Structures are given as C-alpha cells and as structure tokens.
Amino acid sequence: MVIWGPDLDNKYPKKTSAAAWDLKSSPPEAVNSPSRSSVFSNWNHLDPNPCKWSHITCSSNNLVTEINIQFVDIAFPFPSNLSTLLYLEKPILSGVNLTGTIPPDIGDCSRLTVLDVSSNSLVGSIPSSIGKLENLQDLILNSNQITGIIPVELGNCTNLNNLIIFDNYLSGNLPAELDTIMYSTMLSGGILPHLGNCSELVNLFLYDNGLSGSLPPQLGKLQKLEKLLLWQNNFHGTVPGEIGNCKTLKIIDLSLNFFSEAIPQSFGNLSNVEELMLSNNNISGTIPSELGKLTQLTVFFAWENKLEGSIPAELGGCRSLEALDFSHNIALTGSLPPGLFQLQNLTKLFLIANDISGSIPPALGNCTYLIRLRPVSNRISGDIPEEIGLLKNLNFLDLSANHLSGTLPAEIGNCNELQMLNLSNNTLQGTLPSSLSSLTRLELFRELSATELAGNQGLCSKGRDLCFLSNATLMGMSNNSNLKRSHRLKLVIALLITLTIAMTIFGAIAFRARKLIGDDCESKMGGESLPWQFTPFQKLNFSVEQVLKCLVESNVIGKGCSGILYRAELENGEVIAVKKLWPATKAAGHDCQTDRLGIREDRDSFFAEVKTLGSIRHKNIVRFLGCCWNRNTRLLMYNYMPNGSLGSLLHERSGGCL
C-alpha cells in the first residue's frame, strides 16, 4: 500500500493527498484480478488530484475527507501512514481483507468521525491512541482477529456513539470509562453495574458471546433503552425486576442462557415492548398475569423452560400478539383459556409437549388469521370444534398425541389453505369427511403414511380406501366413469412422456451449442487460467484450494434452483457447506464481448448478494463464511448444519430434529 509521495506534498504543500494503492506495485495475482482492476481503474499515482478517483470523496477545497471501499478483496496491510491525511474524516475499509495491526499513529487523524475496518483479517490489539480522537462518533472493528482488552482511553472519545467490536478475541471487562456509549462487543466476563450510568444508551447488543454472571439491577436505570439483546451467552440467576423500569424497551431477547426463577411481574409495565423472547432458559414459576397489559406485544416466546401453572386468561389483552410459543414446559398445566382465542392477530400458536388438559374452546374460530396451530403432546380431550372451519388461513394443523375424541368435523373442508394435517394418537372415530377432498393444497390421505392417523382405533375402521367416502353414492362409482378416467390418464401420461423426450433432446442440443460457444470464448479470454478470488467474512483456517478439492459428486448433499450444495470436509477436520451457484444463462448468439458484459452484470448482482449475506448476523440464520469466484464459477460458503434441510424436516416426516 503506497501513500501519496513527498513530491506531491511539496507541489501542493497546503493540501493533503489521498491514500492510494499503486496497482503497478501490487503482487501479480492482484494485478490480474479483473474485479480489482475494474474497481481501481482510474487510480493513477501520477495524477496530482485524486479527488476524481472512485471511492474517494473530497471537500470543496480538494482535500480528501473520505475513503470508502467495501467488499473488494484488496489483501493489503493496514495503511501505515493514514495520519498524513490531515483532513480525513471517514476511512471505511470494510470487507477488503486488510491484514496486520491498527497502527498507533491512527490517533493522529484528529478529524476522524468514523473508523470502519470491519470484516477483515486484522490482528493485534486496539491501540490506546484512538482515545485521542475527540471527534470520533463510530468505531467499527467487528469481525476481525483483534485480541487484548478494550483500552480505557476510549473513554476520552466524548462524542463516541457506537463501539461495535463483536466477533473478535477480546477479553476482560468493559471499562468503567465507557459510561455513555452504545456498544456491541464480543467479550467474556460479566456486565458491570456501572453500565447503568450509560444514560443515553439506546441499544445494548451483547448476543452470541461468552458472557456470564448475573444481570446487574442497575440496567433498570437505562431510561432510553429500546433493544436489549443478550441471547446465547452464559448468564444465570434471576432476571432483574428493575428492567421493568425501562419503559422505552421494545425488544427483549434473553434466550439461550441459564436464567432461573420467575418472569418478573414488573415486565407488565413495559407498555412499548413488542418482542419478548425468553426461550431456552431455566425460568420457572407461573406466567405473570400482568403481561396481559402489553398491548403492543407481537411476539412472546418462552419455550424450553420450567414454567408451571396455567396460561393466564389475561394474555387475551395482548391484542397485537401474533406469535406465542410456550412449548416444552412440562409443568404447564390447566386448560386453554378462551380469552387466548380473542387475539384476532394471532398467526402462530405453539404449545408442544406441555401438560395442558381440557377441551379446545369454540372461541378458536375467532383467530381468523391463524396459520399454524400445534398443541401437540398434551392431554387435550373432547371434540374438535366445528368452529375450526372459520380458520380460512390455517396452513398447518397438528393435534397429535392428545386425547381428542368424536369425529373430524366436516367444516374443516372450509380451511382452504390447509397443507399439513396430523391427527395421530388420539381416540377419534368415524370416517374422514368428504369435504377434505376439496382441499387442493392438502396432501391426500391416500398418499400419506399410516402414521398420520395412527392411534385412532375408530377412525377409518373400514379401511383406507373408504376413508373419504361417507355414503353409498360416493362409494359406488360407475365402471363407465372409471374407464373414461383411465383413458384420459393414459393420454396425459403419453403426452408427458413425449414432451419429456422432446425437452431432453432440445436441452442436449442447446447445452452442446452453448458449450461450443463457451469453449471458443474461453480460448480468447484466458478461460480457467484466471485465478480464484477469495473474500472471507469470518476468521477462516483453510484455503480455496482445499475447498475446491471437495467439490466432487460424492459430496453433493442437495440441488436446487440456485445451485448445487456440497458437504466439504477440509484438511483441518472442519466441515463446511459450499453452494456452487448455477452459471448465468446466456443467449447462444452472444459473442465474447457481449458475454463479458453479461458476466460483469452477473458479477455485480453476485457481489450485491454477497454484501447482504456478509452483513447478516442472527441466531436463526446459518453463518455466512465467505465467497470465492472466478470468471465462470461462484461459490458461497456457510457453516455446515448436519441434520438436513428445514424443508425435509417439515415435509418428509423423518422424525429428526434440527
């Protein structure tokens, strides 16, 4: 990396020149990179005015104020003399594979308001000299390999609003000097009580870390706090009732921790809360009836806890509630409160593996927006109410493993969106209503496994073939009608076979023609001689070459409309998932120049998608590791999830779990 030379500074002594990469002095593989050369095509180290270069912003006096380069694989050390850019305010070098350490002289860039070097390969510690940057507002260092502690000197950055440093190897506690900063960190240790002094704190993001200990009650002093995201840590102890004083809270996510004891009654004071997620803890006690006052609440998840008692009828007051999940609380008893079914915005209700008894209230029909209903593995008894037919949007109905009796009401035929129906392991009787045959989206009973209705001894007692037939007329189809249907079926099958053969032949011809054109272009453009480009979004311990060795047919685990998915077991024992995207479709008449333009447009679309994937970080989304590509092939790399796809889990009834 070359900073503008002394000769230019002597020529323009009152102006600061831009930091620039001299592509002529770059390593050969970087020079030949088409993506990189196009990004810096107008960067010329002999140009006395860098203000017209791409990614450079200057003031009206031609002084460089911003360098903004994102998601281009530069693979250079951190520029060692940024401090020569006396008027620089925003160096943004994110996702460019910067290496090395952040130099101490970064503290001499006194005008900096933003420093963003996220998603790189930086090592070393955070220099204490950053504390000299009194104008700094955003310090974004996440997704690197930075070690050490957070320097106390950052407390001198009195204008700092955002300190974003998660996904590193930092250790120690948060310095007490950071009393007014909104931050997101990747730390071990605990949350110190002095955090309650951060009176301007709006968002507290500490999710997916190794934090432990209990939550300090001083968090209740954060009167401007809107989002409290602490999921996937090792916190334990009680959830402080003082959090109920944070009246501006909108989102609370404490899931995937080890919190115990009861949900604080004071949470009923959080009148602005929209999402309350407490799943995967050891929370016990009853569900506070005070939560029924949360009229803005849309999501309430508390599955995999030790909740007990009954579901309070007062939850019917949460009129905005859309999703409710109390599954896997084996001590949750009582009956389904009718008031719960006054929630007309409710779309998802999950009550799996509890100890709920009683009957399904007819008030269920009020939840006209309900899409998924799963009160599985409880002790619910009585008839299925005919009001279930009012659920026009119902898509997934699983009432299995209960004590339901009676017959399946004919009104279920009004659930036009129904796709999945499981009634197994109940005591239902009679035949299935003929109205089920009108549900075109529902998998027909004749195509389902016997387990779908298993355990209902009186249901379809005359056999599967008669299960839909409720009277003699339906049971006695005329031979003439059957013959006509048979002829029609044979005709359709013959047409499909003919069409399939024709499409196969046409596809083979088109593929051959495309391959010939592609081969001709390959010879003119260098083909596979171009190197692979590699952009990591996490800390990776493998090379592109190791990945490519794994892209063989025996490692294919799936194919879809976007590409082929491989399971790649690397030399270091790590297993990842690699998606090889299908090549972009090109017209057979394209010449090589037109083809190059198509490739460039496709690459731009690819990089836009990669940038989006690299910016997403959520507990329910598989982590994106990085991408690599050349002229013809694009690969996306993810963490490998070993238990198949979500689609197969939902639809193939394999009995597995994620």
Order of alpha helices (4+ residues) and beta strands (2+ residues): beta-alpha-beta-alpha-alpha-beta-beta-beta-beta-beta-beta-beta-beta-beta-beta-beta-beta-beta-beta-beta-beta-beta-beta-beta-beta-beta-beta-beta-beta-beta-beta-beta-beta-beta-beta-alpha-alpha-beta-alpha-beta-beta-beta-alpha-beta-beta-alpha
